[in-house]
């Protein structure tokens, strides 16, 4: 998406979630964004029945007007200019929450603004967005907090500017490190990393003094180093193949087919919801898989399937947190940051190693 600084972008509807909804022709997302196709010059609803274009030709816009200003015209097949009323209501509620710089509006206050009952608002919002209005508001507040820290605001100013009413509300666990560390892009921090060949390409493992902060796979060591530098632009990145050898050896052995649990310490940024999902992923037995819907059920949020998908997509310590063990309901692979070929290889290797003990089930 080209509007990376647009405050209407959320943790729930990031580009990966939008592409997944478009691939699935999910009508629940109709009205929440549109899909523009550069090769045809048209924009569509996510549920458009037309044949899917190549990913490189697709761009997402929050509104029809945004797409039309960029030179796209509405699709005559799916008629995206005929906006669904419930989607429009949810968009309005999101705008009201985004505009609230102090206290988060209550369900009653939001319902009064859009002329529906609180119960109806809660039900429709969770069905379309995968999270409650309160969860959406919390996610937006975290995003504002991060943005203000990175823009150079003091920690105290960022806390209150994001809408927290005290410093205790902005708990360091939201970021996975102290707010000052995050604000500085890792300035003053030492992150040690190493890159080693593995059966699935080059493996990068990086760690702070609190634990592993990044695990990446790619065909190019240069790409891996660039990705790490992008996340921590001001940290002191120190390449050392010895200090983390036990952790690296455990990961390499896992990739070679060792079923021993990867019980390694991690130091990652996460919201409370992401941590719930990641904890559930670490409980999936070696050789087993779950669906996104099953994970949502396990964490007690059965309607938050898409939010579970996003939590998997934002996992920075792949393998340690085994997001590759999560599939779509129809059994297809879904997404994986390091490529579907690697995801399939990981699943197949695990199942081949312990086929008689894999605890696969459906809820």
N, C-alpha and C positions, 0 to 999 in steps of 0.2 A: 504494500500500500504506500502511496506517495505522500500521505499526510501523516507522517510519523509524529509530528508535533501537535496534531489536532487533539484537543482535550476530549473530544467525543469518543475517541478510541478507548476501549476498556480491556480489562483483563479477561473478560468473558468473550467479547467479539473481536479477537485479534485476527490477523490474516489467516492463520492456520485453521481456526474455527470456521471462518467464512468459507474457505476453500472446501473444507470437509462438508459443510452444509450444502454448498453448490454441487459437489460430487454426488451427494446423497439425494439431491432434489428435495430438500427438506422444506416443506411449505410453511413450517413454523417460523422460518426466518424471513418470509416474504414481508416486505415493508420495513425491515430493520436495516437493510442495506441493499444495494443493487450491484450487479456484476456487469462490467463493461468489457466488450471484446474488441480488441484493436483491429483484428483482421476483418471484421464485418462492420465496425462503426456503430454497433447497437449496444444497448444495455438491457439486462433482463432481471427478472425475479430469480432468487436462488432456486426456486422449484421449476423453472422453465423446462419443458420436456424436450427441448431441442438437443441435438448432439453436443457433447462437451468439447470445447476448444482446448488447444494446448495450453498448459499452465502459463507459459511465457507470454501469451497473448491476452491474459486476463488482468484486469485492474478492478479493485473494489472501491465503491463510493458509498458514503453514508446516506445520501439522499439522491432523488431523481435530479434535483436542481444541480447538484455537484456534477453529476455525470453529463448533464446537458451543457453546462458551462464548459466542460472539457471537450465538447464537440460530438458527443454520442447522442443517438436518437433512440426512443423506446422501441422495444421488440414488438412486432405486430402479433406475435404468437402468444406470448404470456402477459402482455399488457401491463408492464410494471408501473405505468402511470395511474393505474386504478388501485390505489393503496388500500390495504385491508384496515378496517376501522380499529380492530384490536391492536394491530401492530403500531398504528398511529398513536393509540393511547399509551402504549408502552414507551414509544419514542418520547412522548411528551413527559411522562413520568421520569425517564432518564434525564431529560433536560432540566426538570425541576430539581432533581437530586444534584446534578452537576453544578447548578447555579447556587446551591446552598453552601455558603462558605462558613457558616457557624454550626449550629446544631443540625443533625440529620432530621429531615422531616419525618413525622410519624406516618403510619399507614392511614390514619384518620385524616390527617392534613393533606396527604397526597390524593386520597380518594375524593375529598371535597373539591380539590382543584380540578380533577378530571371528571367529576360528577358520577362516580361509581362507588359502591360500598367497599370498605376496606377488605372484606373477605374476597370479593370478586377481583379486586385489584391484585391481591396477593396471589390468587389462583392463576390468573391470566399472565401476570408478570413471570412467575416461576415456570409456567408452561413454555413461554416464548424465550426466556432468557436463560433458564436452567438454574437460576439462583433467585433468592428473595430480594425485594427492594433493599432490605437492610444489608444483605451480603453485597449487593451491587454498590451501595453507598460506601461500605467499608473498603471495597476494592478501589474505588475511585479516590478515596482519601489516602490510601497507601500510595497510589500513583502520584497524587499531588505532592505528597511528602517527599517522595524520591525526586520528583522533578525540581522542587524547590531546593533540595539539598544540592543537586548537581548544578543548579544555576548559580550557586554561590551564597545562598542565604545562610545565616547562622542557624545552628540546630534549633535554638529556641524559636526563632522566627518561623522556621519551616514547620515546627510542631503546631504552632497556633495558626499559621497560614493554611495548613492542610485541613484544619477544622478540629484538631484534637484540643480538648479543653484543659489538658494538663500534660506535663511531660511524662507522667507515668503511663498515660494511654499509648504513647508512641514507644512501645516496648521494643528493645533491640531484636527480639525474636521475629519481628515483622520483616526485618532485613537480613537476618542471619549474621550480622556483624553490627558494630556500633554505628549509629547514624553519622558520626563524624567520618568514620572510615569510608562509608558509602559515598558521602558527599564529596570526598576528595578523590573519588575514583580509585581508591586503594592507596592514595598517597601516604607514605610512611609505613606501609605494610610490605612485608616480604612474602612473596608467593613463590614457592619452589615448584618447579615442574620438570618433567622428563618426558621424552618421546621415544617409544620403542616399537619395533615391528611386532605385529601379531597376526593371527590367522585371519583377521578381518580388516587388515590394513594397518596403518600406523595408529598407535594408541598414545594419547596424551593424558597424563595424570598430573594434576596441580593441587597444591595444598597450602593452607595457612598453618599457623601453629595450633589451630583448633581442630583441623581435620581436612579431608579432601574437599576441595571447592569446585573442581571441574574434572570430568572424564569425557574425552572426546575421541571419535574415530573418524579417520579420513584417509584418502589415498595420498595426501600431500602433507608432509611435515610443516611446510610453509603456511598452508591454510590453517592448520591447527594453532600455530604460534600467533597468527594474525587474529584468530578468533579470541584467544586468551587475552591478547593485548587490547582488543576492543572492549572487553568486559571490564578490565582493570587498567585503564589507560595511564594511571599515575602510580601504579604499584611498582615496586622493584621486583621484576621478574627474574628469577635466578634459576638457570638450568643446571640440574644436579641429578645425576643418575644413581647416586648412592644413598642419599639420606632417606628416600622413600622406598627403598628396594623391597621391603616386606609387603607394602601395599601394592606396588607395581607387580611384584611376583604373583600375588594372590589374584590380581585381575588377569594377568597373562595366563596363569594356570586355569582360571575359569574359562577363558576363551579357548583353551586347549581341551576342555571337556571335564575339568575337575568340578564335581558337584558340591564341594565344601561351601558353606554359607559365606557370603562376602560381608562379614560383620565388621565393617570399617567405619571409623568416625568420619562424619561429614560436617562441613561448614558451608551452608548454602543459604541464600536468601529465599524466604518463603512466607506466604500468608498462612494463617491458621488453617484455612481450607486446604491449601496445597499440602501442608504437613499431614493432615488427616489422610489425604489420598496417598501420599508417599508412604506413610506408615502401613496402609493397607497393602500397597504393592510389595513391600518387603515381607509381608506375611504370605504371599503366594508361593507355594512350594516350588522348588526346582523341578522343572519338567512339566509343570501345570500352567494353564492359562485361565484368564477370566475375561469377561467382556466388560466394556465400559459401564454397561448397565448394572452388572453384578458388583463392580467396585462401588458404584453409587449406592447400591443397596447395602453393601457391607458397612459403609461409613454413615449410614442412616439418612442419606439424602437421595432417595430414589429418583427424584426428578432432575437431579443435577448431572445428567449424563454428559452434556456438552462441557460443563465446567470440569468434570473429571478428565475429559479429553484434553482440555487446556492444561491442566495440572501435569498430565503426562508429557505434553509437548514442551513445557517449561522446565523439565527436569534437567539439571546441569550435571548430575553425577550418574549418568547412564551406567547400567550394569549393577552398581551398588544399589540403586533404586531401580528395580527391574521393570521399567515401563514397557519393555519389549514383550512382556507376558500378557499384555492387554490387547484384546481384539474387538472388532465390531461384533454386533449381535449375530450377523450372518456368518461369522467365522472368518471373514476376510481380515487382512492385516491391519487396515487403518493406516495411521501415519507412524513415522519414526524419523527422528531428526537426522540420523546417520544412514538413512536409506532403507528401503523395504527389503532389498536383498540381504542386508545384514540382519534385519529383524527376523526374516524367515530362517536364515542360517542359525541364529541363536536359538530359536524355538525348536527347530529340527534337531539340533545337537542335544539340547536338554532332554527332549522326548526320547531320543535314541539312547541316551546314557542311562536313564532310569525309567523305562517304559512301564515296568511293573509297579512302581511306587508313586508315579505322578498322580497327584490328587486333583484331577480335573472334575469339575462338577458345574452344574447350573443351578442358580437359585430359583 
